[in-house]
């Protein structure tokens, strides 16, 4: 029983993260990502597209480069997104 409740709550949180990111498609964001070995990568970009399990950000400093992250990366704070608003 407890496992079912935990799973449902986690799915609801991931859905709300996905919905929030979807509502900002096309907008500028500041992206802070854990690069491993105590490196924090900070980039500016635009949320380009969302998919069921991942989202794509086109980086501003190199318009030919995109990065993809999962919604669980946001949940676990491996990636932090600050909307330019």
Backbone as XML, in Angstrom:
<?xml version="1.0"?>
<chain id="A" units="angstrom">
  <residue number="1" name="UNK">
    <atom name="N" x="0.824" y="-1.203" z="0.000"/>
    <atom name="CA" x="0.000" y="0.000" z="0.000"/>
    <atom name="C" x="0.855" y="1.248" z="0.000"/>
  </residue>
  <residue number="2" name="UNK">
    <atom name="N" x="1.849" y="1.318" z="0.904"/>
    <atom name="CA" x="2.686" y="2.513" z="0.980"/>
    <atom name="C" x="3.453" y="2.726" z="-0.316"/>
  </residue>
  <residue number="3" name="UNK">
    <atom name="N" x="3.936" y="1.634" z="-0.918"/>
    <atom name="CA" x="4.687" y="1.734" z="-2.164"/>
    <atom name="C" x="3.826" y="2.320" z="-3.274"/>
  </residue>
  <residue number="4" name="UNK">
    <atom name="N" x="2.558" y="1.954" z="-3.330"/>
    <atom name="CA" x="1.654" y="2.489" z="-4.344"/>
    <atom name="C" x="1.457" y="3.990" z="-4.158"/>
  </residue>
  <residue number="5" name="UNK">
    <atom name="N" x="1.283" y="4.442" z="-2.943"/>
    <atom name="CA" x="1.075" y="5.857" z="-2.665"/>
    <atom name="C" x="2.320" y="6.644" z="-3.052"/>
  </residue>
  <residue number="6" name="UNK">
    <atom name="N" x="3.494" y="6.133" z="-2.696"/>
    <atom name="CA" x="4.742" y="6.803" z="-3.030"/>
    <atom name="C" x="4.906" y="6.922" z="-4.543"/>
  </residue>
  <residue number="7" name="UNK">
    <atom name="N" x="4.594" y="5.879" z="-5.278"/>
    <atom name="CA" x="4.725" y="5.890" z="-6.734"/>
    <atom name="C" x="3.767" y="6.893" z="-7.353"/>
  </residue>
  <residue number="8" name="UNK">
    <atom name="N" x="2.531" y="6.947" z="-6.892"/>
    <atom name="CA" x="1.548" y="7.885" z="-7.425"/>
    <atom name="C" x="1.976" y="9.323" z="-7.151"/>
  </residue>
  <residue number="9" name="UNK">
    <atom name="N" x="2.475" y="9.600" z="-5.949"/>
    <atom name="CA" x="2.924" y="10.950" z="-5.627"/>
    <atom name="C" x="4.103" y="11.357" z="-6.499"/>
  </residue>
  <residue number="10" name="UNK">
    <atom name="N" x="5.022" y="10.434" z="-6.738"/>
    <atom name="CA" x="6.172" y="10.730" z="-7.585"/>
    <atom name="C" x="5.732" y="11.029" z="-9.016"/>
  </residue>
  <residue number="11" name="UNK">
    <atom name="N" x="4.791" y="10.269" z="-9.533"/>
    <atom name="CA" x="4.276" y="10.500" z="-10.880"/>
    <atom name="C" x="3.607" y="11.870" z="-10.956"/>
  </residue>
  <residue number="12" name="UNK">
    <atom name="N" x="2.850" y="12.238" z="-9.932"/>
    <atom name="CA" x="2.193" y="13.549" z="-9.919"/>
    <atom name="C" x="3.215" y="14.686" z="-9.916"/>
  </residue>
  <residue number="13" name="UNK">
    <atom name="N" x="4.307" y="14.530" z="-9.173"/>
    <atom name="CA" x="5.341" y="15.561" z="-9.127"/>
    <atom name="C" x="6.015" y="15.672" z="-10.489"/>
  </residue>
  <residue number="14" name="UNK">
    <atom name="N" x="6.348" y="14.553" z="-11.106"/>
    <atom name="CA" x="6.972" y="14.579" z="-12.427"/>
    <atom name="C" x="6.033" y="15.194" z="-13.465"/>
  </residue>
  <residue number="15" name="UNK">
    <atom name="N" x="4.747" y="14.906" z="-13.368"/>
    <atom name="CA" x="3.776" y="15.493" z="-14.291"/>
    <atom name="C" x="3.701" y="17.003" z="-14.116"/>
  </residue>
  <residue number="16" name="UNK">
    <atom name="N" x="3.737" y="17.473" z="-12.873"/>
    <atom name="CA" x="3.683" y="18.923" z="-12.655"/>
    <atom name="C" x="4.958" y="19.597" z="-13.151"/>
  </residue>
  <residue number="17" name="UNK">
    <atom name="N" x="6.119" y="18.947" z="-13.015"/>
    <atom name="CA" x="7.370" y="19.492" z="-13.551"/>
    <atom name="C" x="7.280" y="19.572" z="-15.069"/>
  </residue>
  <residue number="18" name="UNK">
    <atom name="N" x="6.793" y="18.516" z="-15.699"/>
    <atom name="CA" x="6.649" y="18.478" z="-17.151"/>
    <atom name="C" x="5.702" y="19.576" z="-17.625"/>
  </residue>
  <residue number="19" name="UNK">
    <atom name="N" x="4.576" y="19.728" z="-16.957"/>
    <atom name="CA" x="3.600" y="20.751" z="-17.331"/>
    <atom name="C" x="4.192" y="22.156" z="-17.208"/>
  </residue>
  <residue number="20" name="UNK">
    <atom name="N" x="4.968" y="22.389" z="-16.157"/>
    <atom name="CA" x="5.588" y="23.697" z="-15.943"/>
    <atom name="C" x="6.595" y="24.000" z="-17.058"/>
  </residue>
  <residue number="21" name="UNK">
    <atom name="N" x="7.408" y="23.033" z="-17.401"/>
    <atom name="CA" x="8.393" y="23.241" z="-18.470"/>
    <atom name="C" x="7.690" y="23.429" z="-19.808"/>
  </residue>
  <residue number="22" name="UNK">
    <atom name="N" x="6.648" y="22.645" z="-20.071"/>
    <atom name="CA" x="5.881" y="22.790" z="-21.319"/>
    <atom name="C" x="5.282" y="24.185" z="-21.458"/>
  </residue>
  <residue number="23" name="UNK">
    <atom name="N" x="4.880" y="24.777" z="-20.358"/>
    <atom name="CA" x="4.258" y="26.095" z="-20.418"/>
    <atom name="C" x="5.263" y="27.199" z="-20.742"/>
  </residue>
  <residue number="24" name="UNK">
    <atom name="N" x="6.557" y="26.871" z="-20.718"/>
    <atom name="CA" x="7.598" y="27.863" z="-20.993"/>
    <atom name="C" x="8.377" y="27.562" z="-22.272"/>
  </residue>
  <residue number="25" name="UNK">
    <atom name="N" x="7.849" y="26.705" z="-23.144"/>
    <atom name="CA" x="8.526" y="26.394" z="-24.404"/>
    <atom name="C" x="8.682" y="27.679" z="-25.212"/>
  </residue>
  <residue number="26" name="UNK">
    <atom name="N" x="9.880" y="27.895" z="-25.754"/>
    <atom name="CA" x="10.165" y="29.095" z="-26.524"/>
    <atom name="C" x="10.717" y="30.236" z="-25.704"/>
  </residue>
  <residue number="27" name="UNK">
    <atom name="N" x="10.779" y="30.082" z="-24.397"/>
    <atom name="CA" x="11.260" y="31.148" z="-23.519"/>
    <atom name="C" x="12.719" y="30.918" z="-23.135"/>
  </residue>
  <residue number="28" name="UNK">
    <atom name="N" x="13.395" y="32.032" z="-22.804"/>
    <atom name="CA" x="14.782" y="31.963" z="-22.333"/>
    <atom name="C" x="14.822" y="31.425" z="-20.910"/>
  </residue>
  <residue number="29" name="UNK">
    <atom name="N" x="15.876" y="30.641" z="-20.647"/>
    <atom name="CA" x="16.098" y="30.094" z="-19.314"/>
    <atom name="C" x="17.584" y="30.146" z="-18.992"/>
  </residue>
  <residue number="30" name="UNK">
    <atom name="N" x="17.868" y="30.138" z="-17.715"/>
    <atom name="CA" x="19.233" y="29.915" z="-17.253"/>
    <atom name="C" x="19.263" y="28.506" z="-16.701"/>
  </residue>
  <residue number="31" name="UNK">
    <atom name="N" x="20.239" y="27.762" z="-17.141"/>
    <atom name="CA" x="20.337" y="26.347" z="-16.824"/>
    <atom name="C" x="21.564" y="26.123" z="-15.953"/>
  </residue>
  <residue number="32" name="UNK">
    <atom name="N" x="21.374" y="25.497" z="-14.807"/>
    <atom name="CA" x="22.483" y="25.117" z="-13.944"/>
    <atom name="C" x="22.467" y="23.597" z="-13.856"/>
  </residue>
  <residue number="33" name="UNK">
    <atom name="N" x="23.548" y="22.986" z="-14.344"/>
    <atom name="CA" x="23.587" y="21.527" z="-14.387"/>
    <atom name="C" x="24.825" y="21.016" z="-13.673"/>
  </residue>
  <residue number="34" name="UNK">
    <atom name="N" x="24.663" y="19.901" z="-13.005"/>
    <atom name="CA" x="25.772" y="19.238" z="-12.347"/>
    <atom name="C" x="26.603" y="18.540" z="-13.410"/>
  </residue>
  <residue number="35" name="UNK">
    <atom name="N" x="27.846" y="18.995" z="-13.592"/>
    <atom name="CA" x="28.723" y="18.422" z="-14.602"/>
    <atom name="C" x="29.602" y="17.308" z="-14.074"/>
  </residue>
  <residue number="36" name="UNK">
    <atom name="N" x="29.406" y="16.920" z="-12.836"/>
    <atom name="CA" x="30.230" y="15.877" z="-12.247"/>
    <atom name="C" x="31.543" y="16.428" z="-11.721"/>
  </residue>
  <residue number="37" name="UNK">
    <atom name="N" x="32.151" y="15.708" z="-10.814"/>
    <atom name="CA" x="33.434" y="16.097" z="-10.219"/>
    <atom name="C" x="33.448" y="17.551" z="-9.754"/>
  </residue>
  <residue number="38" name="UNK">
    <atom name="N" x="32.412" y="17.922" z="-9.057"/>
    <atom name="CA" x="32.271" y="19.257" z="-8.455"/>
    <atom name="C" x="32.211" y="20.389" z="-9.468"/>
  </residue>
  <residue number="39" name="UNK">
    <atom name="N" x="31.788" y="20.092" z="-10.687"/>
    <atom name="CA" x="31.626" y="21.129" z="-11.706"/>
    <atom name="C" x="30.156" y="21.477" z="-11.827"/>
  </residue>
  <residue number="40" name="UNK">
    <atom name="N" x="29.874" y="22.750" z="-11.860"/>
    <atom name="CA" x="28.523" y="23.234" z="-12.115"/>
    <atom name="C" x="28.566" y="23.996" z="-13.435"/>
  </residue>
  <residue number="41" name="UNK">
    <atom name="N" x="27.776" y="23.551" z="-14.393"/>
    <atom name="CA" x="27.715" y="24.203" z="-15.690"/>
    <atom name="C" x="26.556" y="25.181" z="-15.689"/>
  </residue>
  <residue number="42" name="UNK">
    <atom name="N" x="26.807" y="26.420" z="-16.068"/>
    <atom name="CA" x="25.765" y="27.440" z="-16.133"/>
    <atom name="C" x="25.702" y="27.937" z="-17.572"/>
  </residue>
  <residue number="43" name="UNK">
    <atom name="N" x="24.542" y="27.824" z="-18.186"/>
    <atom name="CA" x="24.334" y="28.260" z="-19.562"/>
    <atom name="C" x="22.986" y="28.934" z="-19.687"/>
  </residue>
  <residue number="44" name="UNK">
    <atom name="N" x="22.873" y="29.795" z="-20.692"/>
    <atom name="CA" x="21.590" y="30.388" z="-21.057"/>
    <atom name="C" x="21.121" y="29.710" z="-22.329"/>
  </residue>
  <residue number="45" name="UNK">
    <atom name="N" x="19.818" y="29.556" z="-22.447"/>
    <atom name="CA" x="19.276" y="28.924" z="-23.629"/>
    <atom name="C" x="17.784" y="29.147" z="-23.746"/>
  </residue>
  <residue number="46" name="UNK">
    <atom name="N" x="17.196" y="28.428" z="-24.684"/>
    <atom name="CA" x="15.761" y="28.513" z="-24.934"/>
    <atom name="C" x="15.202" y="27.100" z="-24.908"/>
  </residue>
  <residue number="47" name="UNK">
    <atom name="N" x="14.097" y="26.921" z="-24.194"/>
    <atom name="CA" x="13.440" y="25.611" z="-24.199"/>
    <atom name="C" x="12.849" y="25.419" z="-25.586"/>
  </residue>
  <residue number="48" name="UNK">
    <atom name="N" x="13.356" y="24.422" z="-26.290"/>
    <atom name="CA" x="12.968" y="24.232" z="-27.677"/>
    <atom name="C" x="11.787" y="23.284" z="-27.834"/>
  </residue>
  <residue number="49" name="UNK">
    <atom name="N" x="11.804" y="22.166" z="-27.127"/>
    <atom name="CA" x="10.757" y="21.158" z="-27.320"/>
    <atom name="C" x="10.669" y="20.284" z="-26.079"/>
  </residue>
  <residue number="50" name="UNK">
    <atom name="N" x="9.475" y="19.766" z="-25.840"/>
    <atom name="CA" x="9.298" y="18.795" z="-24.763"/>
    <atom name="C" x="8.785" y="17.493" z="-25.346"/>
  </residue>
  <residue number="51" name="UNK">
    <atom name="N" x="9.174" y="16.415" z="-24.721"/>
    <atom name="CA" x="8.743" y="15.068" z="-25.086"/>
    <atom name="C" x="8.219" y="14.394" z="-23.822"/>
  </residue>
  <residue number="52" name="UNK">
    <atom name="N" x="7.638" y="13.213" z="-23.951"/>
    <atom name="CA" x="7.078" y="12.568" z="-22.754"/>
    <atom name="C" x="8.072" y="12.359" z="-21.607"/>
  </residue>
  <residue number="53" name="UNK">
    <atom name="N" x="9.352" y="12.104" z="-21.907"/>
    <atom name="CA" x="10.309" y="11.824" z="-20.842"/>
    <atom name="C" x="11.474" y="12.801" z="-20.756"/>
  </residue>
  <residue number="54" name="UNK">
    <atom name="N" x="11.663" y="13.630" z="-21.777"/>
    <atom name="CA" x="12.794" y="14.557" z="-21.803"/>
    <atom name="C" x="12.363" y="15.913" z="-22.354"/>
  </residue>
  <residue number="55" name="UNK">
    <atom name="N" x="13.234" y="16.904" z="-22.187"/>
    <atom name="CA" x="13.033" y="18.206" z="-22.822"/>
    <atom name="C" x="14.359" y="18.663" z="-23.415"/>
  </residue>
  <residue number="56" name="UNK">
    <atom name="N" x="14.272" y="19.534" z="-24.423"/>
    <atom name="CA" x="15.438" y="19.970" z="-25.182"/>
    <atom name="C" x="15.625" y="21.469" z="-24.991"/>
  </residue>
  <residue number="57" name="UNK">
    <atom name="N" x="16.869" y="21.867" z="-24.722"/>
    <atom name="CA" x="17.215" y="23.277" z="-24.600"/>
    <atom name="C" x="18.296" y="23.594" z="-25.622"/>
  </residue>
  <residue number="58" name="UNK">
    <atom name="N" x="18.053" y="24.630" z="-26.435"/>
    <atom name="CA" x="19.059" y="25.102" z="-27.397"/>
    <atom name="C" x="19.886" y="26.170" z="-26.701"/>
  </residue>
  <residue number="59" name="UNK">
    <atom name="N" x="21.194" y="25.957" z="-26.631"/>
    <atom name="CA" x="22.084" y="26.883" z="-25.939"/>
    <atom name="C" x="22.304" y="28.140" z="-26.762"/>
  </residue>
  <residue number="60" name="UNK">
    <atom name="N" x="22.360" y="29.290" z="-26.100"/>
    <atom name="CA" x="22.508" y="30.569" z="-26.789"/>
    <atom name="C" x="23.908" y="30.792" z="-27.337"/>
  </residue>
  <residue number="61" name="UNK">
    <atom name="N" x="24.930" y="30.354" z="-26.611"/>
    <atom name="CA" x="26.288" y="30.649" z="-27.056"/>
    <atom name="C" x="26.687" y="29.834" z="-28.283"/>
  </residue>
  <residue number="62" name="UNK">
    <atom name="N" x="26.000" y="28.727" z="-28.535"/>
    <atom name="CA" x="26.258" y="27.915" z="-29.722"/>
    <atom name="C" x="24.908" y="27.438" z="-30.235"/>
  </residue>
  <residue number="63" name="UNK">
    <atom name="N" x="24.371" y="28.142" z="-31.224"/>
    <atom name="CA" x="23.000" y="27.880" z="-31.677"/>
    <atom name="C" x="22.835" y="26.512" z="-32.331"/>
  </residue>
  <residue number="64" name="UNK">
    <atom name="N" x="23.942" y="25.833" z="-32.615"/>
    <atom name="CA" x="23.853" y="24.497" z="-33.203"/>
    <atom name="C" x="23.875" y="23.404" z="-32.148"/>
  </residue>
  <residue number="65" name="UNK">
    <atom name="N" x="24.012" y="23.780" z="-30.888"/>
    <atom name="CA" x="24.128" y="22.787" z="-29.821"/>
    <atom name="C" x="22.869" y="22.758" z="-28.967"/>
  </residue>
  <residue number="66" name="UNK">
    <atom name="N" x="22.387" y="21.550" z="-28.752"/>
    <atom name="CA" x="21.254" y="21.374" z="-27.853"/>
    <atom name="C" x="21.662" y="20.414" z="-26.746"/>
  </residue>
  <residue number="67" name="UNK">
    <atom name="N" x="20.985" y="20.535" z="-25.633"/>
    <atom name="CA" x="21.163" y="19.594" z="-24.529"/>
    <atom name="C" x="19.792" y="19.050" z="-24.159"/>
  </residue>
  <residue number="68" name="UNK">
    <atom name="N" x="19.765" y="17.821" z="-23.710"/>
    <atom name="CA" x="18.510" y="17.204" z="-23.287"/>
    <atom name="C" x="18.636" y="16.740" z="-21.852"/>
  </residue>
  <residue number="69" name="UNK">
    <atom name="N" x="17.543" y="16.873" z="-21.139"/>
    <atom name="CA" x="17.479" y="16.420" z="-19.752"/>
    <atom name="C" x="16.130" y="15.761" z="-19.522"/>
  </residue>
  <residue number="70" name="UNK">
    <atom name="N" x="16.069" y="14.928" z="-18.516"/>
    <atom name="CA" x="14.798" y="14.303" z="-18.155"/>
    <atom name="C" x="14.144" y="15.121" z="-17.049"/>
  </residue>
  <residue number="71" name="UNK">
    <atom name="N" x="12.866" y="14.901" z="-16.887"/>
    <atom name="CA" x="12.132" y="15.612" z="-15.831"/>
    <atom name="C" x="12.598" y="15.143" z="-14.457"/>
  </residue>
  <residue number="72" name="UNK">
    <atom name="N" x="13.069" y="13.904" z="-14.373"/>
    <atom name="CA" x="13.584" y="13.415" z="-13.098"/>
    <atom name="C" x="14.904" y="14.109" z="-12.742"/>
  </residue>
  <residue number="73" name="UNK">
    <atom name="N" x="15.650" y="14.613" z="-13.738"/>
    <atom name="CA" x="16.843" y="15.415" z="-13.446"/>
    <atom name="C" x="16.465" y="16.686" z="-12.694"/>
  </residue>
  <residue number="74" name="UNK">
    <atom name="N" x="15.345" y="17.270" z="-13.046"/>
    <atom name="CA" x="14.859" y="18.466" z="-12.349"/>
    <atom name="C" x="14.396" y="18.082" z="-10.942"/>
  </residue>
  <residue number="75" name="UNK">
    <atom name="N" x="13.699" y="16.958" z="-10.841"/>
    <atom name="CA" x="13.206" y="16.486" z="-9.544"/>
    <atom name="C" x="14.357" y="16.230" z="-8.569"/>
  </residue>
  <residue number="76" name="UNK">
    <atom name="N" x="15.428" y="15.625" z="-9.051"/>
    <atom name="CA" x="16.576" y="15.296" z="-8.180"/>
    <atom name="C" x="17.568" y="16.440" z="-8.064"/>
  </residue>
  <residue number="77" name="UNK">
    <atom name="N" x="17.267" y="17.558" z="-8.708"/>
    <atom name="CA" x="18.085" y="18.776" z="-8.670"/>
    <atom name="C" x="19.458" y="18.583" z="-9.304"/>
  </residue>
  <residue number="78" name="UNK">
    <atom name="N" x="19.568" y="17.620" z="-10.215"/>
    <atom name="CA" x="20.761" y="17.498" z="-11.037"/>
    <atom name="C" x="20.805" y="18.670" z="-11.999"/>
  </residue>
  <residue number="79" name="UNK">
    <atom name="N" x="19.619" y="19.148" z="-12.382"/>
    <atom name="CA" x="19.464" y="20.302" z="-13.268"/>
    <atom name="C" x="18.522" y="21.294" z="-12.596"/>
  </residue>
  <residue number="80" name="UNK">
    <atom name="N" x="18.886" y="22.557" z="-12.630"/>
    <atom name="CA" x="17.997" y="23.605" z="-12.124"/>
    <atom name="C" x="17.728" y="24.576" z="-13.258"/>
  </residue>
  <residue number="81" name="UNK">
    <atom name="N" x="16.464" y="24.948" z="-13.421"/>
    <atom name="CA" x="16.083" y="25.858" z="-14.475"/>
    <atom name="C" x="15.518" y="27.127" z="-13.840"/>
  </residue>
  <residue number="82" name="UNK">
    <atom name="N" x="16.019" y="28.273" z="-14.290"/>
    <atom name="CA" x="15.489" y="29.555" z="-13.844"/>
    <atom name="C" x="14.871" y="30.212" z="-15.067"/>
  </residue>
  <residue number="83" name="UNK">
    <atom name="N" x="13.553" y="30.418" z="-15.034"/>
    <atom name="CA" x="12.855" y="31.017" z="-16.165"/>
    <atom name="C" x="13.120" y="32.518" z="-16.185"/>
  </residue>
  <residue number="84" name="UNK">
    <atom name="N" x="13.358" y="33.053" z="-17.379"/>
    <atom name="CA" x="13.682" y="34.476" z="-17.527"/>
    <atom name="C" x="12.482" y="35.352" z="-17.188"/>
  </residue>
  <residue number="85" name="UNK">
    <atom name="N" x="11.291" y="34.785" z="-17.348"/>
    <atom name="CA" x="10.055" y="35.429" z="-16.955"/>
    <atom name="C" x="9.839" y="36.739" z="-17.523"/>
  </residue>
</chain>
